[in-house]
Amino acid sequence: MRATHEATTACRGMLALLIIAGGAWVEPVFAANQDASAQSAMHTQAAYEVEQMSFPGGMSGVVLAGTLTRPISSGPTPAVVLIAGSGKTDRDESAYGHKPFLVLADALTRAGYAVLRYDKRGVGQSTGNGRAATTLDFKTDAEAAVHYLGGRTDIDKTRIAVVGHSEGGTIAALMSGDPSPPAAAVSLAGMIAPFAEQIVTQEILTGRDAGADEAYDREVRAYYAKVEAAARVDDDPQRFARMQAISAAWNSEFSKDAADRNAAAESLLAMPKFLASRWFQTYLKLDVPKAIEQGEIPVLFLNGSTDHQVAAGPNLTLARLALGRETPLRHTQRLPGLNHLFQQSASGSGEDYAKNTPTPSPLAIGAVIQFLNLALTKQ
């Protein structure tokens, strides 16, 4: 069934918020949902400590504000840093009435882990210019969060893990190969496959959700070949001019009454500023598999089988190849019937995001806790 323009817009808004809107800086969209009110009461019922705090970010002048939840304990505890997806994302990764990181932090803290989640640069109470930041800049912020926890006497600095979602999952994967990595890393729907390939898959799958046909698929592939070439131009004004021309041509391909007009109008190909952004250019150059190959720490790559934004197949395949040999401490896992937000969704369509609860699924939360319990156990 063809999606309405409003539903398509909501789907694409979520796509941009959680996956690839670093350059577009898309505002979160909230909907009336019982999930949010239920989640907001969690801390008041929690049998753990809650601390509102701030710490230096990964760039001079950046101060990140966050929430640290910590089990009531007499000694240093293992800890987890949560790394949010792209866009203007707060510490709870709030969107469509859901607060996935609040839910995840609550579950992890009850499982015995201190958990730090924070507003991204320029969001909420955090300072800095998030609009100008790239994935690698946000990676330095995540590294700063790990460093901050490592300096606290109530945290076991030898057992600090990172858990990232979407772009945050890509960052977690990159951090796993750092010279001074965290103790463990979990990538939740992180983009491991080359961005130039994955963005095409993403556009096609979300386009089909909006009712697009095979002709649309071919157009997407043809245009992204032009986008990839133009994105590699280092001169900012020249790169923007080329993206404007590509976007203008794309928009002219679909008349007002064309069958694929709705999908085309909401396509990222219609966003020249985003396509020309430093964020986009940087993401094209990332070599995530190489970072994974260089790493030795425990790492889990977790994807939902119905994810239409970061498709499980190509990303888990590349992660497995980079790992070389899977072990209980370095492996991939595909969760059946879960979408990009790790909700139960048979269709995987973005239309389900605002409707489905719980977010994330207990299946996903359980997989993360099981892995961390193994990875962070004292030998």
Secondary structure in CASP SS format (residue, H / E / C, confidence):
PFRMAT SS
TARGET T0000
AUTHOR 0000-0000-0000
METHOD secondary structure of the structure
MODEL  1
M C 1.00
R C 1.00
A C 1.00
T C 1.00
H H 1.00
E H 1.00
A H 1.00
T H 1.00
T H 1.00
A H 1.00
C H 1.00
R H 1.00
G H 1.00
M H 1.00
L H 1.00
A H 1.00
L H 1.00
L H 1.00
I H 1.00
I H 1.00
A C 1.00
G C 1.00
G C 1.00
A C 1.00
W C 1.00
V C 1.00
E C 1.00
P C 1.00
V C 1.00
F C 1.00
A C 1.00
A C 1.00
N C 1.00
Q H 1.00
D H 1.00
A H 1.00
S H 1.00
A H 1.00
Q H 1.00
S H 1.00
A C 1.00
M H 1.00
H H 1.00
T H 1.00
Q H 1.00
A C 1.00
A C 1.00
Y E 1.00
E E 1.00
V E 1.00
E E 1.00
Q E 1.00
M E 1.00
S E 1.00
F E 1.00
P E 1.00
G C 1.00
G C 1.00
M C 1.00
S C 1.00
G C 1.00
V C 1.00
V E 1.00
L E 1.00
A E 1.00
G E 1.00
T E 1.00
L E 1.00
T E 1.00
R E 1.00
P E 1.00
I C 1.00
S C 1.00
S C 1.00
G C 1.00
P C 1.00
T E 1.00
P E 1.00
A E 1.00
V E 1.00
V E 1.00
L E 1.00
I E 1.00
A C 1.00
G C 1.00
S C 1.00
G C 1.00
K C 1.00
T C 1.00
D C 1.00
R C 1.00
D C 1.00
E C 1.00
S C 1.00
A E 1.00
Y C 1.00
G C 1.00
H E 1.00
K C 1.00
P H 1.00
F H 1.00
L H 1.00
V H 1.00
L H 1.00
A H 1.00
D H 1.00
A H 1.00
L H 1.00
T H 1.00
R H 1.00
A C 1.00
G C 1.00
Y C 1.00
A E 1.00
V E 1.00
L E 1.00
R E 1.00
Y E 1.00
D C 1.00
K C 1.00
R C 1.00
G C 1.00
V C 1.00
G C 1.00
Q C 1.00
S C 1.00
T C 1.00
G C 1.00
N C 1.00
G C 1.00
R C 1.00
A C 1.00
A C 1.00
T C 1.00
T H 1.00
L H 1.00
D H 1.00
F H 1.00
K H 1.00
T H 1.00
D H 1.00
A H 1.00
E H 1.00
A H 1.00
A H 1.00
V H 1.00
H H 1.00
Y H 1.00
L H 1.00
G H 1.00
G C 1.00
R C 1.00
T C 1.00
D C 1.00
I E 1.00
D E 1.00
K E 1.00
T E 1.00
R E 1.00
I E 1.00
A E 1.00
V E 1.00
V E 1.00
G E 1.00
H E 1.00
S C 1.00
E H 1.00
G H 1.00
G H 1.00
T H 1.00
I H 1.00
A H 1.00
A H 1.00
L H 1.00
M H 1.00
S C 1.00
G C 1.00
D C 1.00
P C 1.00
S C 1.00
P C 1.00
P C 1.00
A C 1.00
A E 1.00
A E 1.00
V E 1.00
S E 1.00
L E 1.00
A C 1.00
G C 1.00
M C 1.00
I C 1.00
A C 1.00
P C 1.00
F H 1.00
A H 1.00
E H 1.00
Q H 1.00
I H 1.00
V H 1.00
T H 1.00
Q H 1.00
E H 1.00
I H 1.00
L H 1.00
T H 1.00
G H 1.00
R H 1.00
D H 1.00
A C 1.00
G C 1.00
A C 1.00
D C 1.00
E H 1.00
A H 1.00
Y H 1.00
D H 1.00
R H 1.00
E H 1.00
V H 1.00
R H 1.00
A H 1.00
Y H 1.00
Y H 1.00
A H 1.00
K H 1.00
V H 1.00
E H 1.00
A H 1.00
A H 1.00
A H 1.00
R C 1.00
V C 1.00
D C 1.00
D C 1.00
D H 1.00
P H 1.00
Q H 1.00
R H 1.00
F H 1.00
A H 1.00
R H 1.00
M H 1.00
Q H 1.00
A H 1.00
I H 1.00
S H 1.00
A H 1.00
A H 1.00
W H 1.00
N H 1.00
S H 1.00
E H 1.00
F C 1.00
S C 1.00
K C 1.00
D C 1.00
A C 1.00
A C 1.00
D C 1.00
R H 1.00
N H 1.00
A H 1.00
A H 1.00
A H 1.00
E H 1.00
S C 1.00
L H 1.00
L H 1.00
A H 1.00
M C 1.00
P H 1.00
K H 1.00
F H 1.00
L H 1.00
A C 1.00
S C 1.00
R H 1.00
W H 1.00
F H 1.00
Q H 1.00
T H 1.00
Y H 1.00
L H 1.00
K H 1.00
L C 1.00
D C 1.00
V H 1.00
P H 1.00
K H 1.00
A H 1.00
I H 1.00
E H 1.00
Q H 1.00
G C 1.00
E C 1.00
I C 1.00
P C 1.00
V E 1.00
L E 1.00
F E 1.00
L E 1.00
N E 1.00
G E 1.00
S C 1.00
T C 1.00
D C 1.00
H C 1.00
Q C 1.00
V C 1.00
A C 1.00
A H 1.00
G H 1.00
P H 1.00
N H 1.00
L H 1.00
T H 1.00
L H 1.00
A H 1.00
R H 1.00
L H 1.00
A H 1.00
L H 1.00
G C 1.00
R C 1.00
E C 1.00
T E 1.00
P C 1.00
L C 1.00
R E 1.00
H E 1.00
T E 1.00
Q E 1.00
R E 1.00
L E 1.00
P C 1.00
G C 1.00
L E 1.00
N C 1.00
H C 1.00
L C 1.00
F C 1.00
Q C 1.00
Q E 1.00
S C 1.00
A C 1.00
S C 1.00
G C 1.00
S C 1.00
G H 1.00
E H 1.00
D H 1.00
Y C 1.00
A C 1.00
K C 1.00
N C 1.00
T C 1.00
P C 1.00
T C 1.00
P C 1.00
S C 1.00
P H 1.00
L H 1.00
A H 1.00
I H 1.00
G H 1.00
A H 1.00
V H 1.00
I H 1.00
Q H 1.00
F H 1.00
L H 1.00
N H 1.00
L H 1.00
A H 1.00
L C 1.00
T C 1.00
K C 1.00
Q C 1.00
END
